[in-house]
């Protein structure tokens, strides 16, 4: 396990790089921060010595990329469901997951956040309102608008509840 001085040094040198790598993959601040913390926790627990600063940086980037991929994989396999009509049509699931991810990430941040909290984390609109400090009716409106934008972006198909 690394000491506090080593952790602080790594944070000073590599925090911006790791955060950018995470955001490029996840395009969501909350997920980016979660993965960022996970990466530096792994760094703290990693007890092997690095050959150089470049090796250390490369290791952190690789851990960040892998952690982002894990989030993306679990993100869809556990939470995204396609409509019954879509499920009846033949298609490549990975291609479709990529389309859904792109559509969600293209939403304005406030809509992306409520969609994420509702469909991927399973929070109710009331819980989302408390979490975001918004009125419950605002959350219902944002969810409705986000679903309409997703439906349009996905060619008429929607996320199932």
Backbone bond lengths (Angstrom), bond angles and torsions (degrees), N, CA, C in turn:
res aa  C-N    CA-C-N  psi(-1)  N-CA   C-N-CA  omega(-1)  CA-C   N-CA-C  phi
1 X - - - 1.454 - - 1.536 108.51 -
2 X 1.311 115.25 140.46 1.464 120.50 -177.68 1.538 110.66 -83.69
3 X 1.311 115.30 156.40 1.463 119.96 178.52 1.532 110.54 -86.50
4 X 1.305 115.69 173.45 1.464 121.78 -176.98 1.531 112.09 -64.16
5 X 1.304 117.16 -37.66 1.471 120.88 -179.54 1.526 110.77 -63.23
6 X 1.331 116.83 -42.26 1.468 120.63 179.12 1.530 110.29 -65.65
7 X 1.326 116.42 -40.66 1.466 120.32 179.02 1.523 110.94 -64.19
8 X 1.315 117.17 -44.71 1.466 120.51 179.25 1.523 111.36 -63.64
9 X 1.328 117.33 -39.36 1.460 121.69 177.93 1.530 110.35 -62.15
10 X 1.324 116.52 -46.37 1.470 121.05 179.55 1.530 110.83 -63.29
11 X 1.313 116.66 -40.75 1.472 119.80 178.11 1.523 110.93 -62.14
12 X 1.330 116.96 -43.48 1.463 119.88 179.22 1.523 111.86 -63.03
13 X 1.325 116.01 -41.41 1.464 120.12 -175.39 1.535 113.57 -79.78
14 X 1.325 117.34 -38.29 1.460 119.73 -166.54 1.524 115.71 -120.67
15 X 1.317 118.90 -1.88 1.467 120.89 -175.91 1.526 111.92 -58.01
16 X 1.325 117.52 -47.18 1.471 120.18 -178.59 1.522 111.46 -63.02
17 X 1.310 116.82 -41.07 1.469 120.67 -179.68 1.520 110.71 -64.12
18 X 1.318 116.81 -48.51 1.471 120.67 -179.32 1.522 110.31 -62.60
19 X 1.327 116.88 -43.58 1.471 120.06 -179.84 1.530 110.85 -62.23
20 X 1.328 117.37 -42.27 1.474 120.84 178.87 1.529 111.42 -64.60
21 X 1.325 116.79 -43.69 1.469 120.59 178.78 1.529 109.69 -59.01
22 X 1.315 116.06 -44.59 1.471 120.00 179.63 1.523 111.25 -64.11
23 X 1.308 117.48 -44.02 1.462 120.10 -177.20 1.525 111.44 -67.22
24 X 1.323 117.09 -37.25 1.463 120.58 178.01 1.523 110.11 -59.24
25 X 1.315 116.80 -40.37 1.459 120.60 -179.00 1.525 112.61 -78.73
26 X 1.321 117.24 -41.67 1.466 120.97 -170.30 1.520 114.06 -96.95
27 X 1.334 117.61 -28.25 1.459 123.40 -179.66 1.535 112.89 50.41
28 X 1.305 114.58 36.85 1.452 121.15 -179.35 1.524 107.28 -150.99
29 X 1.321 116.26 124.54 1.467 119.65 -175.59 1.512 113.06 -62.67
30 X 1.330 116.82 -42.50 1.469 119.80 -177.47 1.528 110.96 -62.36
31 X 1.324 116.71 -47.43 1.461 120.14 178.58 1.521 111.16 -65.56
32 X 1.325 116.13 -38.14 1.463 120.61 178.51 1.519 110.39 -59.42
33 X 1.313 116.69 -46.88 1.469 120.21 -179.64 1.523 111.58 -65.97
34 X 1.334 117.40 -38.59 1.464 120.25 177.72 1.525 111.01 -61.60
35 X 1.320 116.41 -47.51 1.459 120.35 -178.85 1.530 110.04 -68.36
36 X 1.324 117.31 -39.25 1.462 121.50 177.58 1.528 110.19 -55.22
37 X 1.316 116.31 -47.38 1.466 120.39 179.34 1.529 111.17 -64.75
38 X 1.313 116.54 -40.59 1.459 121.24 178.92 1.534 110.87 -61.65
39 X 1.322 116.70 -42.56 1.468 121.15 -179.51 1.522 110.45 -61.66
40 X 1.314 117.36 -46.32 1.461 119.04 -177.86 1.530 112.29 -74.85
41 X 1.313 117.63 -24.60 1.464 119.68 171.79 1.526 109.41 -67.15
42 X 1.332 117.04 -43.40 1.467 120.59 176.26 1.529 110.49 -61.59
43 X 1.321 115.84 -38.49 1.466 119.91 177.61 1.525 110.38 -60.95
44 X 1.327 116.60 -44.90 1.466 120.33 179.55 1.525 111.63 -61.08
45 X 1.322 116.21 -38.41 1.460 120.87 -176.43 1.531 113.38 -83.82
46 X 1.321 116.89 -15.03 1.467 122.03 179.76 1.516 108.31 -73.66
47 X 1.331 116.94 119.55 1.463 119.06 -173.11 1.522 114.71 -101.57
48 X 1.313 117.76 -5.54 1.467 119.32 179.21 1.525 110.73 -80.07
49 X 1.314 114.84 149.02 1.468 121.39 -179.23 1.525 109.75 -83.26
50 X 1.319 116.65 143.37 1.465 121.46 177.70 1.518 109.50 -89.17
51 X 1.331 115.89 149.02 1.463 121.26 -178.70 1.527 111.80 -69.70
52 X 1.335 116.31 -33.90 1.466 120.72 -177.61 1.518 108.97 -160.46
53 X 1.330 115.63 174.88 1.469 120.09 175.79 1.524 110.79 -62.97
54 X 1.320 116.66 -37.02 1.467 120.73 179.36 1.536 110.64 -64.58
55 X 1.326 116.42 -39.70 1.466 121.07 177.76 1.524 110.28 -65.27
56 X 1.320 116.65 -41.59 1.460 121.76 178.49 1.537 110.74 -61.93
57 X 1.324 115.98 -45.70 1.465 121.10 179.30 1.531 110.65 -63.23
58 X 1.313 116.63 -44.70 1.469 120.88 179.17 1.524 110.87 -61.94
59 X 1.320 116.96 -39.83 1.460 121.12 178.58 1.532 110.34 -62.52
60 X 1.323 116.63 -45.83 1.471 120.53 179.46 1.535 111.44 -62.26
61 X 1.320 116.77 -41.45 1.464 120.24 179.16 1.525 110.24 -64.82
62 X 1.329 117.79 -44.02 1.464 121.28 -179.73 1.527 110.65 -62.89
63 X 1.329 117.13 -42.78 1.468 120.95 178.60 1.527 109.45 -63.30
64 X 1.325 117.13 -40.77 1.468 121.08 178.86 1.525 111.37 -63.47
65 X 1.313 116.89 -46.63 1.474 120.64 -179.95 1.524 110.26 -61.32
66 X 1.327 117.21 -46.04 1.461 120.21 179.96 1.524 111.93 -63.26
67 X 1.325 117.22 -40.69 1.464 120.49 178.60 1.532 110.69 -64.99
68 X 1.331 116.69 -38.57 1.468 120.51 177.17 1.526 110.61 -64.01
69 X 1.320 116.58 -42.68 1.468 120.27 178.43 1.528 110.86 -61.79
70 X 1.326 116.56 -38.94 1.466 119.80 177.75 1.523 111.29 -62.69
71 X 1.319 116.64 -42.17 1.463 120.60 178.44 1.526 110.39 -63.10
72 X 1.309 116.76 -45.30 1.459 120.74 -178.49 1.523 110.53 -63.72
73 X 1.308 117.10 -43.03 1.467 120.03 179.82 1.516 111.05 -62.64
74 X 1.307 118.57 -50.26 1.453 120.99 -177.25 1.520 110.44 -68.72
75 X 1.308 116.51 -32.10 1.456 125.42 178.26 1.525 110.68 -49.92
76 X 1.317 117.61 -46.19 1.454 120.54 -175.71 1.507 113.42 -94.44
77 X 1.297 118.00 -39.76 1.460 119.72 -176.29 1.509 112.24 -64.12
78 X 1.311 118.02 -30.69 1.455 120.46 -176.84 1.521 113.60 -96.18
79 X 1.327 118.26 -29.68 1.461 119.09 -167.63 1.516 117.07 -118.75
80 X 1.300 119.10 -26.50 1.455 119.60 -176.09 1.518 109.32 -88.66
81 X 1.307 115.84 126.30 1.451 120.44 174.67 1.511 107.93 -121.93
82 X 1.306 116.12 143.68 1.449 121.18 -179.88 1.511 109.22 -97.02
83 X 1.312 116.72 155.79 1.451 120.18 179.64 1.522 110.53 -62.87
84 X 1.328 116.76 158.36 1.467 120.99 -178.56 1.526 110.72 -60.54
85 X 1.293 117.62 -37.16 1.462 120.53 179.48 1.515 110.38 -63.08
86 X 1.302 116.19 -45.94 1.453 120.31 -179.41 1.523 110.60 -65.22
87 X 1.331 116.82 -40.36 1.460 120.66 -178.55 1.523 111.30 -63.36
88 X 1.308 118.18 -26.99 1.458 121.60 -179.60 1.528 111.69 -77.34
89 X 1.325 117.66 -19.09 1.463 121.63 -178.81 1.520 110.33 -89.30
90 X 1.332 117.47 141.77 1.465 119.07 177.31 1.530 110.36 -72.50
91 X 1.334 117.09 135.41 1.453 122.10 176.42 1.515 108.61 -164.95
92 X 1.293 115.52 163.14 1.456 121.50 176.76 1.527 107.82 -83.19
93 X 1.338 117.19 116.26 1.462 122.02 -174.76 1.531 111.84 -60.92
94 X 1.315 118.25 -41.27 1.467 119.93 179.94 1.524 110.89 -62.89
95 X 1.318 116.59 -39.87 1.464 120.53 178.54 1.528 109.32 -63.93
96 X 1.322 116.52 -41.90 1.465 121.14 -179.10 1.528 110.87 -67.30
97 X 1.329 117.33 -40.84 1.458 120.97 177.47 1.520 110.27 -60.14
98 X 1.311 115.75 -39.94 1.457 120.71 178.79 1.529 110.67 -64.39
99 X 1.330 116.60 -40.40 1.469 120.39 177.25 1.521 111.04 -62.68
100 X 1.337 116.06 -44.26 1.470 120.61 -179.40 1.525 109.78 -63.86
101 X 1.327 116.85 -44.98 1.460 120.31 178.47 1.519 110.89 -59.41
102 X 1.319 116.44 -45.86 1.463 120.03 179.24 1.520 111.39 -60.98
103 X 1.319 116.54 -41.26 1.466 120.38 179.84 1.527 111.04 -65.62
104 X 1.325 117.01 -41.99 1.473 120.26 179.28 1.525 110.07 -65.95
105 X 1.326 116.70 -43.62 1.463 119.86 -178.71 1.525 112.82 -68.92
106 X 1.330 117.03 -21.46 1.463 120.59 179.19 1.526 112.15 -80.86
107 X 1.324 117.15 -12.20 1.469 120.11 178.94 1.524 110.29 -67.45
108 X 1.340 116.27 153.18 1.472 118.35 171.22 1.531 109.10 -58.23
109 X 1.314 116.51 151.63 1.470 121.51 -173.01 1.524 113.12 -52.97
110 X 1.335 117.85 -44.84 1.466 118.83 -177.01 1.524 111.48 -63.07
111 X 1.329 117.90 -35.68 1.460 121.36 177.94 1.523 110.81 -74.06
112 X 1.325 116.45 -41.09 1.459 121.30 179.22 1.520 109.91 -60.00
113 X 1.321 116.57 -42.35 1.458 120.60 -179.52 1.524 112.17 -63.67
114 X 1.334 117.02 -45.71 1.473 118.24 -178.77 1.529 111.20 -69.31
115 X 1.323 117.65 -35.66 1.472 120.47 176.26 1.528 109.46 -63.69
116 X 1.312 115.65 -45.24 1.459 119.41 179.47 1.525 110.52 -60.20
117 X 1.322 116.66 -50.86 1.468 119.66 -177.32 1.529 112.08 -63.96
118 X 1.328 116.99 -36.87 1.470 120.60 -178.00 1.520 112.37 -75.12
119 X 1.318 116.98 -54.27 1.462 119.98 -170.65 1.519 114.85 -91.91
120 X 1.315 117.22 -27.41 1.450 118.70 -177.58 1.523 112.39 -98.08
121 X 1.325 117.27 -32.76 1.455 120.89 179.01 1.522 112.37 -101.56
122 X 1.330 116.91 -15.01 1.462 120.71 175.00 1.527 115.90 80.01
123 X 1.328 118.01 18.66 1.456 120.93 178.65 1.530 110.27 -76.04
124 X 1.325 116.24 148.29 1.457 120.43 174.05 1.532 108.34 -79.55
125 X 1.326 115.77 166.70 1.470 119.79 179.33 1.532 110.49 -61.68
126 X 1.314 117.05 -36.50 1.470 120.95 179.55 1.534 110.09 -65.49
127 X 1.327 116.47 -43.08 1.463 120.05 178.04 1.527 111.41 -65.01
128 X 1.328 116.36 -38.97 1.468 120.39 177.66 1.518 110.00 -63.38
129 X 1.325 116.72 -42.41 1.462 121.08 179.49 1.529 110.55 -59.31
130 X 1.323 116.62 -44.24 1.468 120.17 178.52 1.525 110.75 -64.50
131 X 1.320 116.47 -43.54 1.462 121.32 -178.35 1.523 111.86 -62.64
132 X 1.337 115.95 -43.14 1.462 120.49 -177.05 1.527 113.34 -90.16
133 X 1.319 116.75 -6.15 1.460 119.97 -179.09 1.518 112.90 69.08
134 X 1.326 116.70 35.53 1.468 122.51 -179.00 1.523 109.94 -117.60
135 X 1.316 115.21 165.46 1.454 122.13 175.27 1.529 108.78 -69.97
136 X 1.324 117.57 142.94 1.458 121.94 179.66 1.516 112.61 -57.43
137 X 1.339 117.31 -40.19 1.455 120.81 179.65 1.534 111.70 -65.36
138 X 1.314 116.21 -32.88 1.466 120.22 176.23 1.522 109.81 -62.40
139 X 1.307 116.79 -42.75 1.470 121.38 -179.76 1.527 110.03 -64.29
140 X 1.330 117.52 -43.74 1.470 120.30 177.20 1.529 110.55 -59.35
141 X 1.325 116.42 -41.85 1.467 120.57 178.78 1.521 110.99 -64.30
142 X 1.324 116.90 -46.44 1.456 120.54 179.66 1.525 111.57 -61.82
143 X 1.345 116.73 -41.35 1.464 119.90 178.10 1.528 110.97 -62.18
144 X 1.328 115.98 -43.31 1.460 120.10 179.78 1.531 110.70 -62.89
145 X 1.310 116.60 -46.42 1.470 120.33 -179.96 1.528 111.33 -65.22
146 X 1.314 116.43 -40.02 1.472 120.27 179.67 1.524 110.46 -64.44
147 X 1.332 116.92 -42.87 1.466 120.00 179.17 1.528 111.26 -63.79
148 X 1.326 116.52 -38.15 1.470 119.59 177.72 1.527 110.49 -64.81
149 X 1.331 116.88 -42.13 1.466 119.96 178.81 1.525 111.10 -65.86
150 X 1.325 116.88 -38.97 1.461 120.15 178.08 1.523 110.73 -66.49
151 X 1.323 115.94 -41.10 1.464 120.03 179.24 1.525 110.24 -59.96
152 X 1.317 115.60 -43.97 1.473 120.58 179.08 1.535 110.32 -64.92
153 X 1.322 116.40 -44.09 1.461 120.58 -177.62 1.540 112.02 -67.29
154 X 1.316 116.31 -29.67 1.462 121.04 -177.36 1.537 111.96 -95.91
155 X 1.301 116.82 11.48 1.455 119.42 176.23 1.517 114.44 74.69
156 X 1.309 117.56 31.80 1.462 120.92 176.16 1.506 114.54 100.78
157 X 1.343 118.75 -10.02 1.454 121.12 178.21 1.518 108.81 -90.31
158 X 1.329 116.36 149.01 1.447 120.25 -178.31 1.517 111.26 -124.68
159 X 1.331 115.26 167.04 1.462 121.09 172.58 1.517 107.24 -76.25
160 X 1.294 117.45 139.79 1.459 121.22 177.38 1.505 110.85 -85.20
161 X 1.317 116.01 158.28 1.459 119.63 178.71 1.471 111.11 -93.67
